[in-house]
Amino acid sequence: ATESCEDRVALTWNNLRKTLLVHQASEGLFDNDTALCSPGREMFRLEILEDIARDKVRTLHFVDEIEVYLAFQTMLAEKLQLSTAVKEMRFYGVSGVTANDLRTAEAMVRSREENEF
């Protein structure tokens, strides 16, 4: 993972933290805990962002898909309260993700959350 770039490591870290959260929930760590709604909401948001990133990757050429996935997670971490996402990335500028993409993604996540969560 370190051969490609620092952002590959950052995305792997995000995925490990997400996996840990899912494991903790499946082991009953959050049983009878009303706070479980928050991690569940975060997993829902991350799943939608992964779908959005996957769609974005299909429209780009010569872009490392790692940068696209990480860009959505990192740049929307604060607005979407993504505790599992790293707070910065090294190569956002080459991700191909625009400010408009981020606004659209945030709106899509919020809309789907309101209707599906």
Wavefront OBJ file of the C-alpha trace (Angstrom):
o trace
v 0.000 0.000 0.000
v 2.854 2.411 0.621
v 4.370 1.933 -2.837
v 1.696 3.994 -4.584
v 1.295 7.099 -2.457
v 0.442 8.516 0.924
v -3.217 8.861 -0.004
v -3.503 5.104 -0.612
v -2.401 4.613 2.995
v -4.922 7.241 4.160
v -7.795 5.535 2.336
v -6.733 2.167 3.743
v -6.740 3.730 7.219
v -10.280 5.038 6.645
v -11.399 1.568 5.562
v -9.777 -0.063 8.595
v -11.527 2.348 10.962
v -14.827 1.690 9.212
v -14.278 -2.075 9.472
v -13.498 -1.761 13.179
v -16.727 0.153 13.761
v -18.764 -2.488 11.930
v -17.004 -5.262 13.865
v -17.675 -3.543 17.191
v -21.356 -3.241 16.323
v -21.579 -6.895 15.272
v -19.917 -7.952 18.541
v -22.616 -6.144 20.502
v -20.478 -3.280 21.733
v -23.308 -0.870 20.980
v -26.198 -3.057 22.185
v -28.653 -1.028 24.242
v -26.699 2.066 23.286
v -28.683 4.851 21.660
v -25.383 6.219 20.371
v -25.365 3.396 17.781
v -27.453 5.572 15.519
v -24.462 7.848 14.947
v -22.066 5.131 13.691
v -24.880 3.665 11.604
v -25.545 7.036 10.048
v -21.838 7.436 9.280
v -21.677 4.021 7.575
v -24.732 4.960 5.519
v -23.098 8.232 4.454
v -19.805 6.531 3.579
v -21.592 3.936 1.467
v -23.295 6.666 -0.547
v -19.994 8.542 -0.969
v -18.365 5.351 -2.256
v -21.130 5.010 -4.857
v -20.665 8.644 -5.876
v -16.887 8.220 -6.094
v -17.274 5.054 -8.179
v -19.495 6.949 -10.624
v -17.017 9.843 -10.756
v -14.094 7.496 -11.479
v -15.944 6.211 -14.547
v -15.989 9.753 -15.991
v -12.279 10.449 -15.516
v -9.210 9.348 -17.437
v -5.698 8.947 -16.070
v -6.728 9.573 -12.457
v -5.863 7.235 -9.603
v -9.234 6.122 -8.246
v -7.785 6.222 -4.712
v -7.604 10.018 -5.006
v -11.271 10.233 -5.998
v -12.556 8.037 -3.163
v -10.386 9.805 -0.614
v -11.306 13.271 -1.917
v -15.006 12.778 -1.249
v -14.389 11.329 2.214
v -11.773 13.869 3.256
v -13.333 17.007 1.843
v -16.771 16.158 3.271
v -15.563 14.677 6.581
v -16.459 17.725 8.637
v -19.770 18.557 6.954
v -20.973 14.950 7.118
v -19.399 14.185 10.509
v -17.270 11.311 9.233
v -15.196 10.346 12.246
v -13.510 7.478 10.403
v -12.139 9.707 7.625
v -8.702 11.292 7.732
v -8.864 15.066 7.846
v -6.458 15.829 5.003
v -5.011 14.282 1.892
v -1.861 15.002 -0.039
v -3.003 14.925 -3.660
v -6.524 16.393 -3.710
v -5.506 18.626 -6.618
v -5.142 15.649 -8.959
v -8.329 13.876 -7.847
v -10.518 15.445 -10.519
v -13.139 16.162 -7.839
v -14.464 19.717 -8.082
v -16.146 21.983 -5.559
v -19.377 21.408 -7.486
v -18.902 17.629 -7.206
v -18.564 18.024 -3.438
v -21.678 20.212 -3.142
v -23.661 17.764 -5.247
v -22.383 14.786 -3.239
v -23.252 16.423 0.072
v -26.767 17.236 -1.153
v -27.228 13.684 -2.452
v -26.069 12.145 0.829
v -28.409 14.362 2.846
v -31.353 13.684 0.547
v -30.874 9.917 0.592
v -30.322 9.961 4.341
v -33.588 11.822 4.856
v -35.486 9.389 2.644
v -33.746 6.077 3.360
v -32.103 6.084 6.785
l 1 2 3 4 5 6 7 8 9 10 11 12 13 14 15 16 17 18 19 20 21 22 23 24 25 26 27 28 29 30 31 32 33 34 35 36 37 38 39 40 41 42 43 44 45 46 47 48 49 50 51 52 53 54 55 56 57 58 59 60 61 62 63 64 65 66 67 68 69 70 71 72 73 74 75 76 77 78 79 80 81 82 83 84 85 86 87 88 89 90 91 92 93 94 95 96 97 98 99 100 101 102 103 104 105 106 107 108 109 110 111 112 113 114 115 116 117
